[in-house]
Amino acid sequence: MQIDGKKVLITGAARRIGALVARRLAEKGAVICLHCHRSVIEGETLVEELPGRGHRLLAADLAVPGKAARLWGECGGADILINNASVYARTPADLPEEEARRYFEVNFWSPLALMRCFASPERTSPGVAVNILDAEVLRPAAQNGIYALSRKALADATAAFALEQAPRNLRFAAVAPGPMLPPAGMENSAMSKVLKSVPSGRRTEPEDLVSAILFIIGCDSLTGAVIPVDGGQHLKNHADL
């Protein structure tokens, strides 16, 4: 798919990786709908800085059921969907139900709702949806419990939608990055210990992740894949660490 002139919805796009994806797609001529939760000021600044015209900022709390479908309606649909928003922490599998539901709402149910809207029966044009996951989806969910399970569920949904929607020229794929940026709220955490689990010994560069996303968008034969962008981290089980 050519990016120039296409409309893109990116969740969690006001800062960090989402903002970088928005910049690169806007540079290639896309019209961006940026979603944010609380980072409204940063989002407004980004909209003003993006090249081109027609970019918009939409705020929504994706932890609230029904907000994702409303977000899609406010955006007015899109040719390209980038599900980037997520919540992360090391979470045991027996996390209290209320908190576990929050993780699944943001990391699985809301992206799933947007994928459903993206692939609505009324749609007649081709499109591509890219889910930004985590290298955790390619390994046993031993250390990150509920978080990892919520991302694995979205990985499975990616494959299911890809198979079902392929005859309609709608593509679904995902990228699974390794250690890249410390999670929000953990900016001062050291990555040296985490990088011991990466065969290459290096972190995932944000630009590498963006390159993988651009490849998915531009390769019309690619659907259903989860592409690891993790320096080989997915090749090692938690038991090896």
C-alpha positions in Angstrom: 0.0 0.0 0.0 1.2 3.5 -0.9 1.2 5.8 2.2 0.8 9.1 0.4 -2.7 10.5 0.9 -3.8 7.6 3.2 -5.6 8.3 6.5 -4.0 6.7 9.5 -5.3 6.2 13.1 -2.5 5.6 15.6 -3.4 4.9 19.3 -1.0 6.1 22.0 0.6 8.5 19.5 1.3 11.7 21.5 4.7 10.6 22.6 7.4 8.0 22.5 7.1 5.3 19.8 3.6 6.3 18.7 4.8 9.9 18.0 7.8 8.6 16.0 5.5 6.5 13.9 3.2 9.5 13.3 6.1 11.6 12.2 7.4 9.1 9.7 4.0 8.4 8.2 3.2 12.1 8.0 6.6 12.7 6.2 5.4 10.2 3.6 2.2 12.1 3.0 -0.3 10.4 5.4 -3.0 12.2 7.2 -2.8 11.3 10.8 -5.5 10.9 13.5 -3.4 10.8 16.7 -5.0 9.2 19.8 -3.9 10.0 23.3 -5.2 9.5 26.8 -3.7 12.1 29.1 -0.9 13.5 27.0 -3.1 16.2 25.4 -0.6 19.0 25.4 2.1 16.8 23.9 -0.4 15.6 21.3 -1.5 19.1 20.3 2.2 20.1 19.9 2.9 17.1 17.8 -0.1 17.8 15.5 1.2 21.3 14.9 4.7 19.9 14.1 3.6 17.2 11.6 4.2 18.0 8.0 1.1 18.2 5.8 -2.5 19.1 6.6 -5.6 17.6 8.1 -3.9 15.9 11.2 -6.1 15.6 14.3 -5.8 14.8 18.0 -8.5 12.6 19.6 -8.4 11.8 23.4 -10.0 8.7 24.9 -9.4 6.4 27.8 -9.1 3.0 26.2 -9.4 1.3 29.6 -13.2 2.2 29.4 -15.3 -0.3 27.4 -16.8 1.2 24.3 -14.3 4.0 24.0 -12.4 2.4 21.2 -15.4 2.1 18.9 -16.3 5.7 19.7 -12.7 6.7 18.8 -13.1 5.1 15.4 -16.3 7.0 14.8 -14.7 10.3 15.7 -11.7 9.6 13.4 -14.1 8.8 10.6 -12.4 5.6 9.6 -8.9 5.0 8.3 -6.9 3.2 5.6 -4.2 2.3 8.0 -4.7 1.3 11.7 -1.7 1.3 14.1 -2.6 -0.2 17.5 0.2 1.1 19.7 -1.4 2.1 23.0 -0.8 -0.3 25.9 -0.3 -0.5 29.7 2.7 -2.4 31.1 4.1 -3.6 34.3 5.5 -6.9 35.6 2.2 -8.5 36.5 1.6 -11.9 38.1 -1.0 -14.2 36.5 -3.1 -14.0 39.7 -3.4 -10.2 39.6 -6.7 -9.0 41.2 -9.5 -9.2 38.7 -10.2 -5.5 38.4 -6.6 -4.7 37.6 -6.4 -7.7 35.2 -9.4 -6.5 33.4 -7.8 -3.0 32.9 -4.8 -4.7 31.2 -7.0 -6.7 28.9 -9.2 -3.7 28.1 -6.3 -1.6 26.9 -4.0 -4.3 25.5 -6.6 -6.6 23.9 -10.3 -5.6 23.9 -9.8 -2.0 22.7 -7.4 -3.0 19.9 -9.8 -5.8 19.0 -12.7 -3.4 18.9 -10.7 -1.1 16.5 -9.9 -4.1 14.3 -13.6 -5.0 14.1 -14.5 -1.4 13.1 -11.6 -1.4 10.6 -13.0 -4.6 9.0 -16.7 -3.7 9.2 -19.0 -5.3 6.5 -19.6 -1.8 5.0 -16.0 -1.3 4.1 -15.1 -1.6 0.4 -11.6 -0.3 0.3 -8.3 -2.1 1.0 -6.4 -1.4 4.2 -3.7 -2.6 6.6 -3.7 -2.9 10.4 -0.5 -3.2 12.4 -0.5 -4.2 16.1 2.6 -3.2 18.1 3.1 -6.1 20.5 6.1 -7.2 22.6 8.7 -10.0 22.2 6.9 -11.6 25.2 4.2 -12.9 22.7 6.9 -15.2 21.2 7.9 -16.8 24.5 6.2 -18.4 27.5 4.4 -15.9 29.7 6.4 -16.8 32.8 7.5 -13.5 34.1 5.0 -10.9 33.0 1.8 -12.7 33.7 -1.4 -10.8 32.8 0.5 -8.3 30.7 2.0 -11.0 28.5 -1.3 -12.9 28.3 -3.1 -9.8 27.1 -0.5 -9.2 24.3 -0.6 -12.9 23.3 -4.3 -12.7 22.9 -3.9 -9.8 20.5 -1.2 -11.7 18.6 -3.7 -14.6 18.1 -6.4 -12.1 17.0 -4.0 -10.7 14.5 -3.7 -14.1 12.8 -7.4 -14.8 13.0 -8.4 -11.4 11.4 -5.7 -11.8 8.7 -7.1 -15.2 7.6 -10.7 -14.1 7.7 -10.3 -10.8 6.0 -7.7 -11.7 3.3 -10.3 -12.2 0.6 -11.4 -8.5 1.2 -7.8 -7.2 0.7 -7.6 -6.2 4.3 -4.3 -7.1 5.9 -3.4 -7.6 9.6 0.1 -8.0 11.0 2.2 -7.2 14.0 5.6 -6.3 15.2 7.1 -7.7 18.4 9.9 -5.4 19.7 12.5 -6.4 22.3 13.9 -4.0 24.9 13.7 -0.5 23.5 12.6 2.3 25.7 11.9 2.0 29.5 8.1 1.8 30.1 6.4 5.0 31.2 7.1 5.6 34.9 10.2 3.4 34.7 12.4 5.8 32.7 15.3 5.6 35.2 15.4 1.8 35.1 18.7 0.2 33.9 18.5 -2.0 30.8 21.8 -3.8 31.3 20.1 -6.8 33.0 17.4 -7.0 30.4 19.9 -6.9 27.5 21.5 -10.1 28.8 18.5 -11.9 27.4 19.1 -10.5 23.9 21.5 -12.5 21.8 22.7 -9.4 19.9 23.3 -7.6 23.2 21.8 -4.5 21.9 18.5 -2.7 22.4 15.9 -2.4 19.7 16.3 1.0 18.1 13.0 2.9 17.7 13.8 3.6 14.0 14.2 -0.2 13.4 10.7 -0.7 14.7 9.3 2.0 12.5 11.2 0.4 9.5 9.4 -2.9 10.2 6.0 -1.1 10.4 6.7 0.7 7.1 7.7 -2.7 5.5 4.4 -4.3 6.6 2.4 -1.4 5.2 4.3 -1.4 1.9 4.3 -5.2 1.3 0.9 -6.1 -0.1 1.6 -9.8 0.2 2.3 -9.7 3.9 -0.5 -10.6 6.3 -0.9 -12.6 9.4 2.8 -12.3 10.5 4.2 -11.3 13.8 7.6 -9.9 13.0 10.1 -10.0 15.9 12.3 -6.8 16.1 14.2 -7.9 19.1 17.8 -8.8 18.4 16.9 -12.5 18.7 15.4 -12.3 22.1 12.5 -14.4 21.0 14.9 -17.3 20.4 15.5 -17.7 24.1 13.0 -19.1 26.7 12.6 -17.5 30.1 14.2 -20.7 31.5 17.4 -19.8 29.7 17.7 -16.4 31.4 
